[in-house]
Amino acid sequence: MFQTVVYSQKPFVEYFRSSTPINEVGSLNLGSRPAKRNPHGGVETLRAIPWMFAWTQSRMHLPVWLGVGFAVRKAMDDGHERVLADMYECWPFFRSTLDLLQMVLSKADMNVSALYDTMLVPDALKPIGEELRQELSDSITTLLTITGQNALLETDPVVVRLNPT
């Protein structure tokens, strides 16, 4: 999934540059290295910290979740939904991984991302953002299916304590 979206779509880097504040992040004095290795190169020339920070600022958190929902849906389509649910219930590592993913997904905000697109992204590139937001929504739905929850962080002890029903 990641390779299909990021590497197979020629305008992806252009979308990234217009939908996130990567240019502003690149001008910050955050470290000793430039934000990108080659100003005219593709996604592989970007450095990790600016890449992550820019997606965080646009509220997509794309590098954290992209591909996870697709992989889990593939396993479900192959008949392994019960196995995945059992893994979530019984395997602390898997549960912790999905719970951390829930935490990040709960911080994602498709409305903010869509606003960035509305205000900053050329019309020709807007379908990329729509596709990414659809994948984000699908990934959340898939995660909720495996965890048996109705909402992200529904069973998180801190969230439950702060929002008693």
C-alpha positions in Angstrom: 0.0 0.0 0.0 2.7 2.5 1.0 4.7 1.9 -2.2 1.5 2.1 -4.3 0.5 5.5 -2.8 3.9 7.1 -2.2 6.1 5.8 -5.0 3.6 4.9 -7.8 1.8 8.2 -8.0 4.1 10.7 -9.7 2.4 13.7 -8.1 2.6 12.4 -4.5 5.6 14.5 -3.6 3.9 17.5 -5.1 0.8 16.8 -3.1 2.9 16.3 0.1 4.7 19.7 -0.5 1.4 21.5 -1.1 -0.7 19.9 1.6 1.7 20.0 4.5 4.0 22.8 5.9 7.1 20.9 4.7 8.6 24.1 3.2 8.2 26.0 6.4 9.5 23.0 8.4 12.5 22.9 6.1 13.3 26.5 6.9 13.3 26.0 10.6 16.7 25.6 12.3 15.9 22.2 13.8 19.2 20.4 13.3 22.4 20.3 11.4 21.0 18.6 8.3 18.8 20.1 5.6 15.1 18.9 5.4 15.8 17.1 2.2 18.9 15.6 0.5 18.0 16.8 -3.0 15.5 19.7 -3.4 14.3 18.2 -6.7 14.2 14.6 -5.7 11.4 12.3 -4.8 10.1 11.1 -1.5 13.3 9.1 -0.9 15.3 12.3 -0.6 13.3 13.6 2.3 14.6 13.2 5.8 12.6 11.4 8.5 12.1 14.2 11.0 10.7 16.8 8.6 8.7 14.1 6.9 7.0 13.1 10.1 6.6 16.6 11.5 4.9 17.9 8.3 2.4 15.0 8.3 1.7 15.7 12.0 1.1 19.4 11.4 -1.5 18.6 8.7 -3.1 16.1 11.1 -2.8 13.2 8.8 0.0 11.3 10.7 0.3 9.3 7.4 3.7 7.6 8.1 2.3 6.0 11.2 -0.8 4.3 9.8 -0.5 4.0 6.1 -0.4 0.3 5.1 -1.6 -1.1 8.5 -5.3 -1.0 7.6 -4.6 -2.4 4.2 -2.5 -5.3 5.6 -5.1 -6.1 8.3 -7.9 -6.0 5.7 -5.9 -8.4 3.5 -5.6 -10.8 6.4 -9.3 -10.5 7.2 -10.2 -11.1 3.5 -8.0 -14.2 3.6 -10.2 -15.5 6.5 -8.1 -14.6 9.5 -10.4 -12.1 11.2 -10.9 -14.4 14.2 -7.2 -15.0 14.5 -6.5 -11.3 14.5 -9.1 -10.7 17.1 -7.7 -13.5 19.3 -4.2 -12.0 18.8 -5.5 -8.7 20.1 -7.1 -10.3 23.0 -4.3 -12.7 24.0 -1.0 -11.4 22.8 0.3 -8.3 24.7 2.7 -7.2 22.0 0.0 -7.2 19.3 -2.5 -5.5 21.6 0.0 -2.8 22.6 0.9 -2.2 18.9 -2.8 -1.7 18.0 -3.5 0.4 21.0 -0.6 2.7 20.2 -2.0 2.9 16.7 -5.4 3.8 18.1 -3.7 6.6 20.0 -2.2 8.1 16.9 -5.4 7.6 14.8 -7.3 9.4 17.5 -5.1 12.4 16.9 -5.6 12.4 13.1 -8.2 14.9 12.0 -9.6 14.5 8.5 -11.3 17.8 8.7 -8.1 19.7 9.3 -6.4 17.7 6.5 -9.3 18.5 4.1 -9.1 22.2 5.1 -5.4 22.2 4.2 -6.3 20.7 0.8 -9.1 23.2 0.2 -6.8 26.1 0.9 -3.4 24.9 -0.4 -3.6 22.0 -2.8 -4.1 22.5 -6.6 -7.3 21.0 -7.9 -5.4 18.4 -9.9 -3.8 17.0 -6.7 -6.9 17.0 -4.5 -7.9 13.4 -5.4 -4.7 12.2 -3.7 -5.8 13.7 -0.4 -9.3 12.3 -0.8 -7.8 8.9 -1.4 -5.6 9.2 1.7 -8.5 10.3 3.9 -10.6 7.4 2.7 -7.8 5.0 3.5 -7.5 6.6 7.0 -11.2 6.1 7.5 -11.0 2.5 6.3 -8.0 1.9 8.5 -9.9 3.1 11.6 -12.9 0.9 10.7 -10.7 -2.1 10.3 -8.9 -1.5 13.6 -12.2 -1.2 15.4 -13.4 -4.4 13.9 -10.3 -6.3 15.2 -10.5 -4.7 18.6 -14.2 -5.1 18.9 -14.7 -1.5 19.9 -17.1 1.1 18.7 -14.7 4.1 19.0 -11.0 4.5 19.1 -9.5 4.2 22.6 -12.9 3.0 23.9 -11.3 0.6 26.4 -8.2 2.7 27.2 -8.1 2.9 31.0 -7.2 6.6 31.1 -9.9 7.6 28.6 -12.5 5.5 30.5 -11.5 7.1 33.8 -11.7 10.6 32.3 -15.0 10.0 30.5 -17.1 7.7 32.6 -20.4 6.7 31.1 
